[in-house]
Amino acid sequence: MREALDRVGSKWSIGILIAASTGPVRFTELERRVEGISRRMLTLTLRNLERDGLLVRHVHPTVPPRVEYTATPMARELHESLVALTRWAERHRESISAARAAYDREHPVAKPTRSV
């Protein structure tokens, strides 16, 4: 169970799955929609999601080849939960940031000491 949750809850998987849930999406469109992801990380994450049965990769026989990714029924079932999770994170972003700052003030990290 942990492995599955780690995969769908990873930094990039949520955005990719949400983007692919509305229908077929091309690699370049995913690059635009998933802010901050590198081409390499997008490729690796797509492969892992395909391997886990959450995405299907369609290669169209054109020149150049056109590749699209589509969410599987299993991924579409997960969509509502992922959207709710991202909305929750957006709503509470400032509160979480303030809580972290307060914690850090109350629990300062000891500065490394120099050995002489």
trRosetta pair geometry for C-beta under 8 A, 3 or more apart (Angstrom, degrees):
i j d omega theta_ij theta_ji phi_ij phi_ji
1 4 5.9 -59 -156 36 36 109
1 5 6.3 28 153 -13 70 109
2 5 5.8 -60 -147 42 32 108
2 6 6.0 37 154 -24 68 106
3 6 5.7 -51 -145 34 29 114
3 7 6.5 30 154 -21 62 105
4 7 5.8 -55 -152 33 31 111
4 8 6.5 10 160 -2 67 107
4 52 7.3 140 -123 -157 75 129
5 8 6.3 -61 -139 47 31 96
5 9 5.4 11 167 -2 68 124
6 9 6.2 -69 -131 52 18 99
6 10 6.5 46 160 -60 59 90
7 10 6.1 -34 -159 -15 25 113
7 13 6.1 123 158 -90 57 166
7 48 6.3 -153 -143 150 109 117
7 49 7.3 153 169 -90 110 63
7 52 5.6 134 154 -70 161 164
7 54 7.9 176 133 -12 122 144
8 13 5.5 -143 -142 128 30 139
8 14 7.2 81 167 -76 63 69
8 17 6.9 16 -145 -30 85 160
8 54 7.2 164 -92 -96 96 157
8 78 6.3 -99 -151 -172 146 152
8 82 7.4 -111 170 -84 105 114
9 13 7.0 19 37 64 12 125
9 14 6.9 26 -135 -55 34 107
10 13 4.4 81 54 1 94 112
10 14 7.4 -168 70 -15 50 80
10 45 7.2 -157 96 -125 136 111
11 14 7.8 -88 166 19 17 100
12 15 6.1 -65 -162 43 48 107
12 16 6.0 41 150 -19 80 113
12 34 6.3 58 -153 -179 86 139
12 37 5.4 94 -126 -106 121 124
12 41 6.0 175 -58 149 163 111
12 42 7.2 -142 -177 -94 142 53
12 45 4.6 -92 102 -93 128 163
13 16 5.7 -63 -146 41 32 110
13 17 5.9 28 161 -18 71 110
13 45 5.9 -153 -76 -165 68 115
13 48 7.7 -77 -90 92 114 117
13 49 6.2 156 -132 -77 97 115
14 17 6.1 -60 -145 39 25 107
14 18 6.3 23 158 -17 63 109
14 82 5.3 176 -147 -157 87 113
14 85 7.1 -104 -137 88 137 125
14 86 6.4 152 159 -66 131 112
15 18 5.8 -56 -145 37 29 109
15 19 6.2 27 157 -18 65 109
15 33 7.0 172 169 125 102 87
15 34 4.1 120 125 -120 132 94
15 35 7.6 -129 -143 25 157 66
15 37 7.5 -162 81 -37 141 132
16 19 5.8 -59 -148 38 29 110
16 20 6.1 16 159 -10 66 113
16 30 6.1 30 -124 -153 84 121
16 34 5.8 -2 -68 -75 69 144
16 42 7.5 152 -91 -140 125 77
16 45 5.9 170 -21 128 158 126
16 46 6.9 -148 -161 -81 149 71
16 49 6.5 -143 110 -32 136 162
16 55 7.7 -49 143 -63 114 141
16 69 8.0 -29 180 114 102 151
17 20 5.9 -61 -139 44 29 104
17 21 6.3 45 157 -45 63 102
17 49 7.0 -163 -72 -138 91 142
17 54 6.4 -48 -106 162 112 127
17 55 7.8 -126 -101 -61 71 101
17 71 6.4 87 -156 -107 69 118
17 75 5.4 -142 -147 -165 105 112
17 78 6.7 -38 168 96 145 120
17 79 6.9 -153 146 -95 99 69
17 82 5.9 -164 94 -82 122 176
18 21 5.8 -45 -150 10 29 120
18 79 6.8 121 -110 -142 58 82
18 82 5.7 -146 -68 120 95 128
18 83 6.4 124 -119 -76 114 78
18 86 7.1 -8 -67 -10 154 154
19 22 7.4 -64 -179 19 33 101
19 25 5.6 120 141 -152 95 179
19 29 7.4 170 173 127 125 95
19 30 5.7 133 110 -116 151 75
19 33 4.5 123 -114 112 135 146
19 34 6.4 -89 -21 -52 148 91
20 24 7.9 -3 -150 -133 78 23
20 25 5.1 -120 -103 25 65 123
20 30 7.5 5 -59 -94 92 113
20 55 6.0 -24 156 -111 168 107
20 69 5.3 -61 -118 115 129 101
20 70 6.4 163 -178 -143 103 20
20 71 4.4 137 120 -48 99 90
20 75 7.0 -12 95 136 115 148
21 71 4.7 17 -97 -9 53 161
21 75 6.6 -141 -93 132 87 100
21 76 5.7 134 -144 -109 92 68
21 79 4.3 112 -137 -109 153 131
22 25 7.6 71 61 -54 87 114
23 70 7.1 -37 -179 -122 36 92
24 58 6.8 -43 -129 36 126 134
24 68 4.0 17 -176 168 112 135
24 69 7.0 143 -152 67 63 32
24 70 4.8 -38 -91 -76 70 97
25 29 4.9 -124 -172 87 90 128
25 30 5.7 105 132 -57 119 88
25 33 7.6 -50 -168 18 143 147
25 68 6.4 134 60 -157 23 82
25 69 5.7 -34 65 61 79 85
25 70 7.7 143 15 -82 69 49
26 29 4.7 94 58 6 78 105
26 30 7.2 -141 98 -6 41 86
26 66 7.0 -63 -112 -170 119 85
26 67 6.7 109 -141 81 76 61
26 68 5.5 -54 -81 -100 62 70
26 69 7.7 138 -108 13 17 80
27 30 5.7 -57 -154 34 31 111
27 31 6.6 37 149 -24 65 102
27 42 7.0 114 -161 136 86 131
27 46 7.6 -39 -111 -62 90 165
27 67 5.9 32 -24 82 110 110
27 69 7.5 93 -70 -13 61 112
28 31 5.4 -44 -151 28 38 118
28 32 6.8 35 152 -15 64 101
29 32 5.8 -55 -154 37 35 109
29 33 6.1 22 154 -12 69 113
30 33 5.8 -63 -136 45 32 103
30 34 5.6 5 173 2 72 113
30 37 7.8 -47 142 73 88 144
30 42 6.0 138 116 -156 118 127
30 46 7.6 89 117 -75 171 120
30 69 7.0 21 -50 38 139 133
31 34 6.9 -63 -127 48 17 89
31 37 6.8 -131 -130 79 55 102
31 39 6.8 -3 -106 -92 124 71
31 42 6.1 -50 -86 -67 75 168
34 37 4.5 8 115 3 112 134
34 42 6.8 147 68 -102 139 106
37 41 5.2 -131 -165 87 84 115
37 42 4.9 97 140 -63 124 93
37 45 7.6 -68 -152 17 135 144
38 41 4.6 88 54 11 85 102
38 42 6.8 -147 90 -7 42 87
39 42 5.7 -56 -148 37 29 113
39 43 6.3 31 154 -20 64 106
40 43 5.7 -55 -150 35 30 112
40 44 6.4 26 155 -15 65 107
41 44 5.7 -53 -144 39 34 110
41 45 6.0 30 158 -17 67 109
42 45 5.9 -58 -143 40 27 107
42 46 6.1 29 158 -20 64 108
43 46 5.9 -56 -146 36 26 111
43 47 6.5 27 156 -19 62 106
44 47 5.8 -56 -152 34 30 112
44 48 6.5 26 154 -16 65 107
45 48 5.7 -55 -148 38 33 110
45 49 6.2 30 155 -16 67 107
46 49 5.8 -57 -144 40 30 108
46 50 6.2 31 155 -19 65 108
46 55 6.5 -76 -156 79 70 159
46 57 7.3 86 162 -82 111 115
46 69 6.2 -104 -144 -93 114 150
47 50 5.7 -57 -147 38 28 111
47 51 6.2 32 153 -22 64 108
48 51 5.5 -52 -145 35 31 115
48 52 6.3 23 157 -12 64 109
49 52 5.8 -58 -144 43 31 107
49 54 4.4 -77 -172 70 85 113
49 55 4.4 52 121 4 108 115
49 75 7.7 53 -176 -94 110 135
50 53 7.9 50 177 -64 30 20
50 54 7.4 -91 -71 56 23 68
50 55 4.8 -60 -78 77 66 94
50 56 7.0 108 -129 -106 88 22
50 57 5.4 -5 -112 -23 141 107
50 69 7.7 -101 -73 -132 104 107
53 72 5.9 -57 161 35 69 166
53 74 5.9 39 124 41 102 150
54 71 6.9 -34 166 -143 70 71
54 72 5.8 -140 -156 28 23 108
54 74 6.1 -99 -105 92 60 107
54 75 4.1 100 -166 -74 79 112
54 78 7.6 -29 -134 28 113 145
55 69 4.9 -8 -173 -171 125 106
55 70 6.7 139 -158 69 69 37
55 71 6.2 -47 -102 -101 66 42
55 72 6.6 -134 -80 -17 14 90
55 75 6.6 49 -63 -43 58 160
56 69 7.1 153 74 -155 44 55
56 70 5.0 -21 57 62 96 93
56 72 5.9 107 -29 -71 97 89
57 67 6.4 -12 -170 -168 94 103
57 68 7.7 155 -156 82 48 42
57 69 5.8 -23 -100 -100 62 76
58 67 6.9 156 81 -156 52 52
58 68 4.8 -13 60 62 105 90
58 69 7.5 -175 18 -81 78 26
58 70 6.6 37 -12 -4 116 111
59 65 5.6 -12 -167 -177 96 124
59 66 7.6 144 -160 78 47 46
59 67 5.3 -17 -103 -102 68 82
60 65 6.6 153 68 -165 61 66
60 66 4.2 -10 50 64 119 97
60 67 7.4 -153 14 -74 77 32
60 68 7.2 45 -23 0 107 102
61 65 7.2 -31 -120 -118 27 85
62 65 6.1 133 61 -119 67 33
62 66 5.1 23 43 -3 126 100
71 75 3.8 -127 -164 93 96 127
71 76 5.2 123 123 -56 123 77
71 79 7.2 56 170 -65 164 115
72 75 5.0 97 49 8 69 99
72 76 7.1 -130 98 -4 36 88
73 76 5.5 -53 -143 38 34 112
73 77 6.4 43 154 -26 65 101
74 77 5.8 -51 -155 28 30 115
74 78 6.9 25 148 -15 60 107
75 78 5.5 -59 -155 38 37 113
75 79 6.8 65 144 -51 65 86
76 79 5.3 -19 -156 -13 41 123
77 80 7.9 -53 174 18 35 97
78 81 5.7 -67 -167 45 56 111
78 82 5.9 53 142 -24 86 109
79 82 5.8 -63 -148 37 30 109
79 83 6.3 26 159 -18 68 106
80 83 5.9 -54 -147 36 30 110
80 84 6.4 30 154 -18 63 107
81 84 5.7 -55 -148 38 31 112
81 85 6.3 34 153 -21 65 106
82 85 5.6 -52 -146 35 32 113
82 86 6.4 27 157 -15 65 105
83 86 6.0 -56 -147 39 30 106
83 87 6.3 30 154 -18 65 107
84 87 5.8 -56 -146 38 30 111
84 88 6.3 34 154 -23 64 105
85 88 5.7 -52 -149 33 30 113
85 89 6.5 29 153 -18 63 105
86 89 5.6 -52 -148 36 35 113
86 90 6.4 36 153 -19 66 104
87 90 5.7 -54 -148 37 33 111
87 91 6.3 33 154 -20 66 106
88 91 5.8 -57 -149 36 29 111
88 92 6.2 -4 164 7 65 115
89 92 6.4 -74 -140 52 24 91
89 93 6.4 56 157 -67 63 84
90 93 5.9 -19 -149 -25 29 116
92 95 4.8 -60 -161 48 73 115
92 96 5.4 75 138 -28 91 101
93 96 6.0 -61 -150 36 24 109
93 97 6.3 23 155 -18 63 109
94 97 5.6 -55 -147 37 32 113
94 98 6.3 31 155 -18 66 106
95 98 5.8 -54 -146 38 30 110
95 99 6.3 31 154 -20 64 107
96 99 5.7 -53 -146 36 31 112
96 100 6.4 33 154 -20 64 105
97 100 5.8 -54 -150 35 30 112
97 101 6.5 29 153 -19 64 106
98 101 5.7 -54 -148 36 32 111
98 102 6.4 32 154 -18 65 106
99 102 5.8 -54 -147 37 31 111
99 103 6.3 33 154 -20 64 107
100 103 5.7 -55 -147 37 31 112
100 104 6.2 30 156 -19 65 108
101 104 5.8 -55 -146 37 29 111
101 105 6.5 32 153 -21 63 104
102 105 5.8 -53 -151 33 31 111
102 106 6.5 19 155 -9 65 110
103 106 5.9 -66 -149 44 30 104
103 107 5.8 -20 167 26 70 113
104 107 6.5 -74 -126 63 24 78
104 108 7.1 62 170 -97 62 49
104 109 7.7 -29 -150 -19 85 91
105 108 7.3 -3 -158 -64 24 82
